[in-house]
Amino acid sequence: MLEFQNLRHRYTPQVEVRFPDLRLAHGDHLLVLGASGSGKSTLLALIAGLLSPSSGHVRVEGTDVGSLRASARDAWRGATLGFVPQRLHLSPSLSVLHNLELPFVCAGEHVDSPRIATVMDHLGIGALAHRRPHELSVGQAHRVALARALLREPRLILADEPTASLDDEAATDALGLLRQAASETGATLVVATHDRRVTDWLPGAHVLRLAAAPAP
Amino acid sequence: MRLALLAWRYLWARPLVAVLNLVLLSLGLASMTFVILASEQVEHAVQRDLAGIDLVVGAKGSPMQLILSGVFHLDSPTGNIPLGTVKLLRDHPLVARVVPLSLGDSLHGFRIVGTTREYLDLYGGQIELGRTWKIPLEAVLGADAAAELKLRPGDTFAGSHGLGMGGDEHDHYRYTVVGTLARTGTVLDRLVVTSTESVWAVHAHHGSAPAEAAPPADDHQDDHDHGHDGDHDAAHEDEDDPREVTLLLVSYRSPLAAVSLPRWVNAQPALQSAAPAFETARLMKMVGAGTEVLRGFGIVLLAAAGLSVFIGLYHAVRERQADLAMMRMLGAPPRRVATLVVAEALWLALLGIIIGLVAGHAVTHLLGSYLQTERSLSLTGAWVSPWEAVVPAAAVLLALLSAALPAVRAFRLDVTKLLQAH
């Protein structure tokens, strides 16, 4: 499902970070642990094809992400990845419903309104369609961001610090939804975090510890 | 299509900025539309009013005044000339047609013109109701005059002395309307036309009538607006017939006449000639300065609008960096993100084009109705000019220019920053 092979990324001619090799089967999950600046974001960017490795390969379902042409990589990313960013990044200019249309609009596809309704109902945010993001509670906003990530049935869900700034209850809730979504669709979860709570919560997940912080 | 809708939502996510940009853009485009409509109509009107008139002959004075009073009926005449001049010019081998005009009276601001039927032919005037005049004191009304004054064949009216409103009425001599003219789109629409003899008849008892061969009466001195205060003495020097007309509209038989006829006319002691083409070119140059100012104003407005749209979009791209990066994350290629920015500017352009064109036509129409009450130039908002195509072209060009740099920024957005928002 997900494979790192001899993966390196060069920040500057002098500074290079090397990631351990890894092989994830379908249904496996991955925790990427490490302090800020340890290369977690870089790894996520490499998986998403936003950065190209200086050497080595990232393969997702056999596709070598780095070898895709730029335009193909964008399309691939939209179709394969679900992304839950740390700050959620719901557009403040758009209502919840219009935010959830974005995955389709961005991919240049017809907006699948029944699918949006299904996912919203499933996550219990069906009544929030016409709210603006700033009118949502933190928990509601998390659900909207998760819904946005799930709409196009991704094979791989990337979550960047999904529990940061959440209290225990909200964190449990957010992680529960994430795990449930992954198990329902058979998607692989990649969670980047430095939150200990997450470690306890995804037992059996592969753990990638990034210790050595590369010099800036 | 969905991208256009998204751009529309982004545009109105900041309503104040959108309205400001739209107002600036619409004002610029509206003034552009207005300049196009007004200058084209004025030029057309002038060309139509000049129809077939090669030379205007009148009493000594300013050639411009002769043209303005004789062709466009905007100014007061320079004075009168002897009736004998008509025959003198008609007999000239280089002259094809001479139409005499006698001016001096008006009806609620519409000028009463004493002339011959040839004057109607000059402008292609066709009788719509009734007939043309047969005897003195019968009059025919131009289309605008008839509509405005609500006069029909059979009605009577008294002209008032002078060319403005509020002169003394010639109560003893009432004109009878015998016909109205179809619209010609020329100055004829705004005139009351009658025979030369009518004007003589009205003024015979007024004390200023040339027919009495008397020097100007004392009670006439204050009628400074009156076209019949001519150079009587000069005009009468070697004429048996003491009757006068105000000016003559002359058409040449051959282009050669342009060389010799004006000089010949100007050599006559009481006569002055003016070439409409030349004077009009001079006039348009003067009016043109005003047009240039308006055009410049429009361009300044458009430049301000462009700058404002640019600043608005530039800020928008910065503010929405996260949104745009998230769009990339969701699978949008860079060009789609850049297109979103351009589409927002194009929405503004589209709205600006609609509002600008409508407002430009509306302002032209308003000015037209105002000028109509002034009995002046006719302008209409219903006019459509091919040059108006410049308006959408300018708007789209402006939108593309303003959106270019913000779009490039959106295109080059660093998406990895989205992952580093700690």
Interface residues (C-beta under 8 A of the other chain):
Chain A: S36 S41 T42 L44 A45 A48 L50 L51 A70 S71 D74 A75 W76 R77 G78 A79 L81 F83 P85 Q86 R87 H89 S91 P92 S93 L94 H98 E101 L102 P103 F104 V105 C106 A107 G108 V111 R148 D160 E161
Chain B: R2 L3 L6 R9 Y10 A13 R14 R320 A322 D323 A325 M326 M327 R328 M329 L330 G331 A332 P333 P334 R336 V415 T416 L418 L419 Q420 A421 H422
